[in-house]
Amino acid sequence: METATFNIPSISCSACSNKIQESVKSLKGVKNVSVDLKSQQVNIDYNPDNIGPQEIKKHISQMGYEVI
C-alpha cells in the first residue's frame, strides 16, 4: 500500500469533497480517500499493483478539478 497526496485548489465545498472522494474510491486499487477542505488536499491510499498516482491525478483532472 502506498499513499499519494495531491493539492486541489478548486475544492471549495463539501459537495466537491464528497464527489471527489466517492469517484476516486471507486477506482480499482484505491483503498482509502481522505479530502481536507481547509488544506485543499486529498490523500489517497492505493495498491501500486493496480493503479498509480498519475492515473489517479488524471481521473481527478477529468472530473474538472485542477490537480497540483
N, CA, C and O atoms as CSV, one atom per row, in Angstrom:
chain,resi,resn,atom,element,x,y,z
A,1,MET,N,N,0.846,-1.177,0.000
A,1,MET,CA,C,0.000,0.000,0.000
A,1,MET,C,C,0.891,1.241,0.000
A,1,MET,O,O,1.877,1.312,0.734
A,2,GLU,N,N,0.531,2.208,-0.829
A,2,GLU,CA,C,1.241,3.476,-0.886
A,2,GLU,C,C,0.235,4.606,-0.745
A,2,GLU,O,O,-0.970,4.402,-0.884
A,3,THR,N,N,0.748,5.807,-0.465
A,3,THR,CA,C,-0.105,6.973,-0.297
A,3,THR,C,C,0.346,8.076,-1.236
A,3,THR,O,O,1.539,8.349,-1.367
A,4,ALA,N,N,-0.623,8.708,-1.890
A,4,ALA,CA,C,-0.348,9.876,-2.734
A,4,ALA,C,C,-1.126,11.051,-2.162
A,4,ALA,O,O,-2.257,10.895,-1.700
A,5,THR,N,N,-0.510,12.229,-2.197
A,5,THR,CA,C,-1.167,13.452,-1.738
A,5,THR,C,C,-1.168,14.449,-2.884
A,5,THR,O,O,-0.137,14.712,-3.502
A,6,PHE,N,N,-2.339,14.994,-3.154
A,6,PHE,CA,C,-2.466,15.999,-4.210
A,6,PHE,C,C,-3.102,17.253,-3.638
A,6,PHE,O,O,-3.963,17.182,-2.762
A,7,ASN,N,N,-2.671,18.403,-4.141
A,7,ASN,CA,C,-3.311,19.677,-3.835
A,7,ASN,C,C,-4.347,19.931,-4.915
A,7,ASN,O,O,-4.060,19.814,-6.107
A,8,ILE,N,N,-5.559,20.280,-4.487
A,8,ILE,CA,C,-6.640,20.560,-5.424
A,8,ILE,C,C,-7.237,21.912,-5.020
A,8,ILE,O,O,-8.192,21.965,-4.245
A,9,PRO,N,N,-6.668,23.008,-5.548
A,9,PRO,CA,C,-7.083,24.346,-5.103
A,9,PRO,C,C,-8.534,24.705,-5.426
A,9,PRO,O,O,-9.072,25.660,-4.865
A,10,SER,N,N,-9.167,23.956,-6.316
A,10,SER,CA,C,-10.551,24.282,-6.676
A,10,SER,C,C,-11.588,23.606,-5.783
A,10,SER,O,O,-12.787,23.759,-6.020
A,11,ILE,N,N,-11.157,22.861,-4.762
A,11,ILE,CA,C,-12.116,22.288,-3.803
A,11,ILE,C,C,-12.603,23.430,-2.912
A,11,ILE,O,O,-11.819,24.062,-2.205
A,12,SER,N,N,-13.917,23.682,-2.960
A,12,SER,CA,C,-14.423,24.815,-2.189
A,12,SER,C,C,-15.588,24.465,-1.268
A,12,SER,O,O,-16.001,25.290,-0.453
A,13,CYS,N,N,-16.123,23.244,-1.391
A,13,CYS,CA,C,-17.281,22.900,-0.566
A,13,CYS,C,C,-17.315,21.403,-0.292
A,13,CYS,O,O,-16.573,20.624,-0.892
A,14,SER,N,N,-18.188,21.023,0.622
A,14,SER,CA,C,-18.280,19.608,0.974
A,14,SER,C,C,-18.837,18.782,-0.177
A,14,SER,O,O,-18.530,17.594,-0.275
A,15,ALA,N,N,-19.647,19.376,-1.050
A,15,ALA,CA,C,-20.163,18.641,-2.206
A,15,ALA,C,C,-19.017,18.248,-3.136
A,15,ALA,O,O,-18.988,17.130,-3.650
A,16,CYS,N,N,-18.073,19.166,-3.351
A,16,CYS,CA,C,-16.892,18.863,-4.169
A,16,CYS,C,C,-16.077,17.750,-3.508
A,16,CYS,O,O,-15.644,16.800,-4.160
A,17,SER,N,N,-15.887,17.894,-2.227
A,17,SER,CA,C,-15.120,16.914,-1.466
A,17,SER,C,C,-15.735,15.524,-1.585
A,17,SER,O,O,-15.030,14.548,-1.840
A,18,ASN,N,N,-17.048,15.437,-1.401
A,18,ASN,CA,C,-17.735,14.148,-1.480
A,18,ASN,C,C,-17.676,13.570,-2.885
A,18,ASN,O,O,-17.494,12.364,-3.056
A,19,LYS,N,N,-17.829,14.420,-3.887
A,19,LYS,CA,C,-17.784,13.971,-5.281
A,19,LYS,C,C,-16.426,13.341,-5.599
A,19,LYS,O,O,-16.352,12.262,-6.187
A,20,ILE,N,N,-15.361,14.027,-5.204
A,20,ILE,CA,C,-14.006,13.510,-5.446
A,20,ILE,C,C,-13.794,12.220,-4.673
A,20,ILE,O,O,-13.303,11.233,-5.219
A,21,GLN,N,N,-14.164,12.233,-3.406
A,21,GLN,CA,C,-13.946,11.067,-2.554
A,21,GLN,C,C,-14.637,9.830,-3.116
A,21,GLN,O,O,-14.013,8.775,-3.222
A,22,GLU,N,N,-15.893,9.938,-3.472
A,22,GLU,CA,C,-16.642,8.786,-3.962
A,22,GLU,C,C,-16.127,8.306,-5.317
A,22,GLU,O,O,-16.032,7.102,-5.559
A,23,SER,N,N,-15.800,9.238,-6.190
A,23,SER,CA,C,-15.337,8.865,-7.524
A,23,SER,C,C,-13.975,8.177,-7.486
A,23,SER,O,O,-13.768,7.151,-8.134
A,24,VAL,N,N,-13.051,8.752,-6.720
A,24,VAL,CA,C,-11.704,8.173,-6.634
A,24,VAL,C,C,-11.749,6.835,-5.911
A,24,VAL,O,O,-11.025,5.906,-6.271
A,25,LYS,N,N,-12.591,6.734,-4.900
A,25,LYS,CA,C,-12.704,5.492,-4.135
A,25,LYS,C,C,-13.192,4.326,-5.013
A,25,LYS,O,O,-12.931,3.162,-4.709
A,26,SER,N,N,-13.894,4.651,-6.094
A,26,SER,CA,C,-14.422,3.606,-6.970
A,26,SER,C,C,-13.361,3.042,-7.928
A,26,SER,O,O,-13.601,2.032,-8.589
A,27,LEU,N,N,-12.199,3.686,-8.003
A,27,LEU,CA,C,-11.138,3.206,-8.887
A,27,LEU,C,C,-10.527,1.912,-8.350
A,27,LEU,O,O,-10.327,1.764,-7.145
A,28,LYS,N,N,-10.237,0.990,-9.245
A,28,LYS,CA,C,-9.638,-0.288,-8.839
A,28,LYS,C,C,-8.251,-0.034,-8.232
A,28,LYS,O,O,-7.405,0.620,-8.844
A,29,GLY,N,N,-8.037,-0.548,-7.051
A,29,GLY,CA,C,-6.756,-0.407,-6.372
A,29,GLY,C,C,-6.724,0.687,-5.323
A,29,GLY,O,O,-5.799,0.740,-4.512
A,30,VAL,N,N,-7.730,1.568,-5.326
A,30,VAL,CA,C,-7.796,2.635,-4.326
A,30,VAL,C,C,-8.478,2.081,-3.088
A,30,VAL,O,O,-9.585,1.549,-3.164
A,31,LYS,N,N,-7.810,2.209,-1.944
A,31,LYS,CA,C,-8.332,1.650,-0.693
A,31,LYS,C,C,-8.963,2.697,0.203
A,31,LYS,O,O,-9.946,2.410,0.885
A,32,ASN,N,N,-8.416,3.909,0.215
A,32,ASN,CA,C,-8.939,4.942,1.098
A,32,ASN,C,C,-8.690,6.311,0.481
A,32,ASN,O,O,-7.651,6.551,-0.133
A,33,VAL,N,N,-9.665,7.209,0.654
A,33,VAL,CA,C,-9.550,8.580,0.157
A,33,VAL,C,C,-9.949,9.520,1.284
A,33,VAL,O,O,-11.008,9.364,1.892
A,34,SER,N,N,-9.099,10.489,1.556
A,34,SER,CA,C,-9.383,11.472,2.595
A,34,SER,C,C,-9.186,12.868,2.005
A,34,SER,O,O,-8.100,13.204,1.533
A,35,VAL,N,N,-10.252,13.679,2.038
A,35,VAL,CA,C,-10.200,15.031,1.494
A,35,VAL,C,C,-10.255,16.024,2.643
A,35,VAL,O,O,-11.125,15.933,3.509
A,36,ASP,N,N,-9.323,16.976,2.650
A,36,ASP,CA,C,-9.288,18.025,3.666
A,36,ASP,C,C,-9.608,19.353,2.995
A,36,ASP,O,O,-8.798,19.881,2.234
A,37,LEU,N,N,-10.792,19.891,3.278
A,37,LEU,CA,C,-11.214,21.146,2.661
A,37,LEU,C,C,-10.320,22.323,3.050
A,37,LEU,O,O,-10.011,23.171,2.213
A,38,LYS,N,N,-9.907,22.379,4.309
A,38,LYS,CA,C,-9.095,23.509,4.773
A,38,LYS,C,C,-7.773,23.613,4.026
A,38,LYS,O,O,-7.379,24.695,3.589
A,39,SER,N,N,-7.094,22.485,3.882
A,39,SER,CA,C,-5.794,22.495,3.203
A,39,SER,C,C,-5.935,22.283,1.696
A,39,SER,O,O,-4.967,22.427,0.948
A,40,GLN,N,N,-7.135,21.942,1.262
A,40,GLN,CA,C,-7.420,21.647,-0.147
A,40,GLN,C,C,-6.515,20.523,-0.667
A,40,GLN,O,O,-5.978,20.585,-1.773
A,41,GLN,N,N,-6.369,19.499,0.175
A,41,GLN,CA,C,-5.559,18.342,-0.174
A,41,GLN,C,C,-6.383,17.068,-0.125
A,41,GLN,O,O,-7.353,16.954,0.625
A,42,VAL,N,N,-5.968,16.115,-0.947
A,42,VAL,CA,C,-6.571,14.796,-0.920
A,42,VAL,C,C,-5.449,13.777,-0.730
A,42,VAL,O,O,-4.439,13.809,-1.434
A,43,ASN,N,N,-5.642,12.880,0.227
A,43,ASN,CA,C,-4.699,11.789,0.489
A,43,ASN,C,C,-5.357,10.493,0.038
A,43,ASN,O,O,-6.500,10.204,0.395
A,44,ILE,N,N,-4.622,9.719,-0.750
A,44,ILE,CA,C,-5.181,8.505,-1.327
A,44,ILE,C,C,-4.260,7.332,-1.044
A,44,ILE,O,O,-3.085,7.353,-1.411
A,45,ASP,N,N,-4.795,6.309,-0.391
A,45,ASP,CA,C,-4.068,5.059,-0.177
A,45,ASP,C,C,-4.435,4.130,-1.332
A,45,ASP,O,O,-5.611,3.899,-1.610
A,46,TYR,N,N,-3.416,3.607,-1.994
A,46,TYR,CA,C,-3.672,2.780,-3.168
A,46,TYR,C,C,-2.685,1.626,-3.263
A,46,TYR,O,O,-1.605,1.657,-2.674
A,47,ASN,N,N,-3.083,0.608,-4.018
A,47,ASN,CA,C,-2.234,-0.540,-4.278
A,47,ASN,C,C,-1.502,-0.283,-5.596
A,47,ASN,O,O,-2.142,-0.229,-6.646
A,48,PRO,N,N,-0.186,-0.123,-5.567
A,48,PRO,CA,C,0.558,0.195,-6.782
A,48,PRO,C,C,0.547,-0.904,-7.841
A,48,PRO,O,O,0.948,-0.672,-8.982
A,49,ASP,N,N,0.091,-2.089,-7.470
A,49,ASP,CA,C,-0.040,-3.160,-8.455
A,49,ASP,C,C,-1.254,-2.929,-9.363
A,49,ASP,O,O,-1.336,-3.492,-10.454
A,50,ASN,N,N,-2.197,-2.094,-8.902
A,50,ASN,CA,C,-3.434,-1.860,-9.645
A,50,ASN,C,C,-3.529,-0.480,-10.286
A,50,ASN,O,O,-4.116,-0.329,-11.357
A,51,ILE,N,N,-2.955,0.519,-9.637
A,51,ILE,CA,C,-3.113,1.900,-10.098
A,51,ILE,C,C,-1.947,2.736,-9.583
A,51,ILE,O,O,-1.344,2.413,-8.560
A,52,GLY,N,N,-1.635,3.810,-10.300
A,52,GLY,CA,C,-0.545,4.692,-9.892
A,52,GLY,C,C,-1.022,6.120,-9.712
A,52,GLY,O,O,-2.142,6.458,-10.094
A,53,PRO,N,N,-0.180,6.956,-9.133
A,53,PRO,CA,C,-0.571,8.338,-8.855
A,53,PRO,C,C,-0.945,9.134,-10.115
A,53,PRO,O,O,-1.838,9.981,-10.069
A,54,GLN,N,N,-0.271,8.867,-11.228
A,54,GLN,CA,C,-0.593,9.605,-12.452
A,54,GLN,C,C,-1.998,9.273,-12.953
A,54,GLN,O,O,-2.704,10.150,-13.450
A,55,GLU,N,N,-2.397,8.028,-12.823
A,55,GLU,CA,C,-3.749,7.632,-13.236
A,55,GLU,C,C,-4.803,8.282,-12.342
A,55,GLU,O,O,-5.853,8.715,-12.815
A,56,ILE,N,N,-4.509,8.344,-11.056
A,56,ILE,CA,C,-5.439,8.966,-10.109
A,56,ILE,C,C,-5.540,10.463,-10.408
A,56,ILE,O,O,-6.636,11.023,-10.453
A,57,LYS,N,N,-4.400,11.095,-10.609
A,57,LYS,CA,C,-4.362,12.527,-10.921
A,57,LYS,C,C,-5.156,12.816,-12.197
A,57,LYS,O,O,-5.912,13.786,-12.254
A,58,LYS,N,N,-4.984,11.984,-13.209
A,58,LYS,CA,C,-5.698,12.154,-14.475
A,58,LYS,C,C,-7.203,12.026,-14.256
A,58,LYS,O,O,-7.983,12.791,-14.823
A,59,HIS,N,N,-7.608,11.068,-13.443
A,59,HIS,CA,C,-9.025,10.856,-13.157
A,59,HIS,C,C,-9.639,12.104,-12.501
A,59,HIS,O,O,-10.722,12.543,-12.889
A,60,ILE,N,N,-8.954,12.660,-11.526
A,60,ILE,CA,C,-9.456,13.867,-10.845
A,60,ILE,C,C,-9.504,15.035,-11.815
A,60,ILE,O,O,-10.454,15.817,-11.796
A,61,SER,N,N,-8.494,15.161,-12.658
A,61,SER,CA,C,-8.474,16.243,-13.657
A,61,SER,C,C,-9.648,16.114,-14.616
A,61,SER,O,O,-10.262,17.112,-14.995
A,62,GLN,N,N,-9.956,14.890,-15.005
A,62,GLN,CA,C,-11.075,14.663,-15.932
A,62,GLN,C,C,-12.412,14.988,-15.292
A,62,GLN,O,O,-13.408,15.183,-15.990
A,63,MET,N,N,-12.439,15.047,-13.976
A,63,MET,CA,C,-13.657,15.449,-13.264
A,63,MET,C,C,-13.826,16.963,-13.292
A,63,MET,O,O,-14.875,17.476,-12.901
A,64,GLY,N,N,-12.801,17.685,-13.752
A,64,GLY,CA,C,-12.875,19.129,-13.850
A,64,GLY,C,C,-12.148,19.894,-12.771
A,64,GLY,O,O,-12.326,21.104,-12.636
A,65,TYR,N,N,-11.328,19.196,-11.997
A,65,TYR,CA,C,-10.580,19.833,-10.921
A,65,TYR,C,C,-9.109,19.985,-11.286
A,65,TYR,O,O,-8.514,19.088,-11.884
A,66,GLU,N,N,-8.526,21.128,-10.922
A,66,GLU,CA,C,-7.092,21.326,-11.116
A,66,GLU,C,C,-6.362,20.533,-10.042
A,66,GLU,O,O,-6.684,20.625,-8.857
A,67,VAL,N,N,-5.374,19.754,-10.471
A,67,VAL,CA,C,-4.616,18.924,-9.529
A,67,VAL,C,C,-3.158,19.324,-9.602
A,67,VAL,O,O,-2.562,19.356,-10.679
A,68,ILE,N,N,-2.588,19.629,-8.449
A,68,ILE,CA,C,-1.166,20.035,-8.383
A,68,ILE,C,C,-0.384,18.973,-7.652
A,68,ILE,O,O,0.828,19.106,-7.482
